[in-house]
Amino acid sequence: MFTDIAEQYDMLPAGSRVLVAVSGGADSVYLLHRLSEAAGYGAEPPSTPLWSLGVAHFNHRLRGAESARDAAFAENLAASLGLPFYLGAADVGACAQGRHMGLEAAARELRYAFLLKTAEENAYDRIATAHTADDNAETVLLNLIRGSGTKGLCGIPPVRGKIVRPILDVTEAEIRAWLDAREVAYVEDSSNNRDDFARNRLRHRVAPVLRELNPQYAAHILRAGALLRADAACLDGLAEAFLRENAEDAGRPEAGPYSASQMAKLPMPVAARVFRIAAGRTLGEKHIQALLALCKSADPHACADLPGLRVFREYDELFFVAPVGAGVPDGSYPPGFSAVELNIGGEIEIPELDLRVRTEKVKFCPQINNSLKIFFFQYEKLCGKLTVRPRAAGDNIHLPGRNGTKSLKKLFSERRLTLAERARVPVLADENGVLGVYGFGSDVSALARPGEAALKVEFL
């Protein structure tokens, strides 16, 4: 293998098909020549190469004639080596503006989309990019000053899916020396000389000072990243094991629910990973802190909002709820039922609860009514339209035999109802407030006395 890192990560198995991303610059030209040489292209006597190569170039259309020059150079280089060539292009500037992205981010997204599509359509097993030890050092330093966590400080991953970086342990100086010694041509990107981008400013102003302090600084950063990746893999394993052991459904640990008290005991690095796996998305520090606070909260019914996600706590159980548009009505959870208006003397269905509600005027309220699903109200004390609806914030009720009013939230908590159960408790109300709660009783304010004419409301 022509680099240690390519061998260490088994980037180029014999017989694989490798699509090489070639910009035309020194790094990618070096990569292509070294891969061609190591595979045995042009060997005498001719033999089957260790791996098959193809060349892909993406024109970002950011530098006018210079961009066209680079594309032509890459195509001619591929032809000189007898390799298939694939060209992609897009107006990166327009894309960045339309998507409200930075130029670098838009260019990266479009370039990788082209490479992945080309590899898939042409049956390439690997996509080789020309990231170097210096690129990796710059990435780590930029992530460091932006406040990145462990993932950012690991640097550029040597392997990510189909994408491999075989020269990640080679420096720019080594590349230039190799090319110059063999008089191998390449093109210069004029934008690399400008300080428009943070990476260029770091490369021109900071890297020379670091190199002066320690000529091997890029290699040391690469090694530090490898050590951090090993630590991160260990922590990821602990997080995955925790989820398998603590999820209710061990076969689907991502489904939950999870034990809030057990999560609260986790060391922060493991907890952060557990939350990210459970949420299925990247979470910032403030979101991690919000989830830890939720786990440690004394409130048995609380929630925390994440980007596109809501996390609920029901006593010791933590639920990560699907985002808006994924089957949860209006993004709300738990799913309850829609309010219905009652017609006196009629019957109406609440399909979500598989219940029917019948109302009728009766001449006499029974002497004893202990049913918690049949209600009798003094008709003249009712105000406006009658509805059956889910509990609303601020709802309270004064049940017979109790001292004063109590909030439905507290009433439900005393019964230890889960959030899902609370959302499905029918509340009878008029325009003044709560008249009765299914399964709990009537409010004394409108309760009919035995023998009086009344409005009967019955749940069937």
Buried (B, 14 or more C-beta within 10 A) or exposed (E): BBBEBBEEBEBBEEEBBBBBBBBBBBBBBBBBBBBBEBBEBEEEEEEEBBBBBBBBBBBBBBBEEBBEEBBBBBBEBBEEBEBBBBBBBBBBBEBBEEEEBEBBEBBEBBBBEBBBEBBEEEEBBBBBBBBBBBBBBBBBBBBEEEEBBBBBBBBBBBBEEBBBBBBBBBBBBBBBEBBEEEEBEBBEBEBEEEEEBBBBEBBEEBBEEBBEEEEEBBBEBBEBBBEBBEEBEEBBEBBBEBBEEBBEEEEEBEBBBBBBEBBBEBEEBBBBBBBBBBBEBEBEEEBBBBBBEBBEBEEBBBBBEBEBBBBBBBEBBBBBBBBBEEEBEEBEBBBBBEBBEBEEEEEBEBEBBEBEBBBEEBEEBBEEBEEBBBBBBBBEBBEEEBBBBBBEEEBBBBBEEEEEBBBBBEBBBEEEBBBBEBBBBBBBBBEEBBBBBBEBBBBEBBBBEEEBBBBBBBBE
